[in-house]
Amino acid sequence: MRLAFTLMAFLTAGAALAANGETAPRADASYYVNSFDGADLKFSRFKCVALVFPVNSASNESVRRVDKAVRLWRDCFARFSARFDAALPVGKGIPEDVIKVMSAADLAKAKAAMESVYVQIAADATMQNEQVRQGYDKWLAATRSYSNNSVLSGATEASKRSFKNDETVVQPELPGGRKH
């Protein structure tokens, strides 16, 4: 009877601790080691509107529409980049209370898992940025060819500079401070 009472008290106390979040750091540690997916950092989370470029533009109005769409996309990509950069170095996002319950081996595993996810997120975003850049370059060349530059106004200059001077590099920092 006494054993049953002690076991019941232990289980009740454990349930109370769980209800108060006392076991949450251990569960969170498991998430970072085994299940981290980087959902809050993924490029798709930012809902940047995919650009579909016309073959060319035959009017200044069309050029302005394309330019506006490119600027909106670039602004969205910049928000993604800022969020991604703020999450670096790898492991920075693991809360302190979770780190405290992790062994050194678990922390190393978590950082390795996170790094793998970060590299994939960066690669996906870089690919999307490159697709927009290539689409823009193709549209610009076709529009210039079509119009003999008469249609192109200063509207595209900001976008051209944006891509030409693009130094947005989305790369997670690896252990030791080197870039992937």
Solvent accessible surface area in square Angstrom, and as a share of the most:
residue,aa,sasa,rsa
1,M,203,0.91
2,R,192,0.70
3,L,143,0.71
4,A,63,0.49
5,F,137,0.57
6,T,75,0.44
7,L,100,0.50
8,M,126,0.56
9,A,49,0.38
10,F,145,0.60
11,L,104,0.52
12,T,82,0.48
13,A,54,0.42
14,G,34,0.32
15,A,63,0.49
16,A,51,0.39
17,L,91,0.45
18,A,55,0.43
19,A,89,0.69
20,N,113,0.58
21,G,34,0.32
22,E,107,0.48
23,T,72,0.42
24,A,43,0.33
25,P,22,0.14
26,R,134,0.49
27,A,66,0.51
28,D,59,0.30
29,A,4,0.03
30,S,53,0.34
31,Y,87,0.33
32,Y,27,0.10
33,V,27,0.16
34,N,112,0.57
35,S,67,0.43
36,F,26,0.11
37,D,66,0.34
38,G,0,0.00
39,A,55,0.43
40,D,65,0.34
41,L,7,0.03
42,K,80,0.34
43,F,16,0.07
44,S,87,0.56
45,R,118,0.43
46,F,37,0.15
47,K,166,0.70
48,C,21,0.13
49,V,116,0.67
50,A,79,0.61
51,L,36,0.18
52,V,140,0.81
53,F,41,0.17
54,P,55,0.35
55,V,128,0.73
56,N,46,0.24
57,S,1,0.01
58,A,59,0.46
59,S,50,0.32
60,N,61,0.31
61,E,91,0.41
62,S,16,0.10
63,V,0,0.00
64,R,111,0.40
65,R,142,0.52
66,V,13,0.07
67,D,3,0.02
68,K,118,0.50
69,A,37,0.28
70,V,0,0.00
71,R,108,0.39
72,L,106,0.53
73,W,5,0.02
74,R,30,0.11
75,D,79,0.41
76,C,6,0.04
77,F,4,0.02
78,A,56,0.44
79,R,135,0.49
80,F,0,0.00
81,S,9,0.06
82,A,64,0.50
83,R,95,0.35
84,F,0,0.00
85,D,74,0.38
86,A,61,0.47
87,A,17,0.13
88,L,22,0.11
89,P,72,0.45
90,V,16,0.09
91,G,7,0.06
92,K,120,0.51
93,G,45,0.44
94,I,6,0.03
95,P,60,0.38
96,E,119,0.53
97,D,76,0.39
98,V,1,0.01
99,I,49,0.25
100,K,161,0.68
101,V,48,0.28
102,M,19,0.08
103,S,59,0.38
104,A,89,0.69
105,A,64,0.49
106,D,40,0.21
107,L,40,0.20
108,A,63,0.49
109,K,118,0.50
110,A,0,0.00
111,K,81,0.34
112,A,62,0.48
113,A,34,0.26
114,M,1,0.01
115,E,35,0.15
116,S,75,0.48
117,V,31,0.18
118,Y,3,0.01
119,V,40,0.23
120,Q,100,0.45
121,I,6,0.03
122,A,6,0.04
123,A,52,0.40
124,D,60,0.31
125,A,0,0.00
126,T,70,0.41
127,M,104,0.46
128,Q,70,0.31
129,N,9,0.04
130,E,65,0.29
131,Q,104,0.46
132,V,12,0.07
133,R,57,0.21
134,Q,107,0.48
135,G,19,0.18
136,Y,2,0.01
137,D,73,0.38
138,K,158,0.67
139,W,2,0.01
140,L,13,0.07
141,A,62,0.48
142,A,29,0.23
143,T,0,0.00
144,R,90,0.33
145,S,93,0.60
146,Y,131,0.50
147,S,12,0.08
148,N,136,0.70
149,N,88,0.45
150,S,91,0.59
151,V,20,0.12
152,L,30,0.15
153,S,41,0.27
154,G,56,0.53
155,A,24,0.18
156,T,1,0.01
157,E,65,0.29
158,A,42,0.32
159,S,1,0.00
160,K,45,0.19
161,R,131,0.48
162,S,39,0.25
163,F,8,0.03
164,K,172,0.73
165,N,97,0.50
166,D,27,0.14
167,E,153,0.68
168,T,54,0.32
169,V,95,0.55
170,V,7,0.04
171,Q,63,0.28
172,P,2,0.01
173,E,57,0.26
174,L,11,0.06
175,P,94,0.59
176,G,86,0.83
177,G,47,0.45
178,R,153,0.56
179,K,116,0.49
180,H,114,0.51
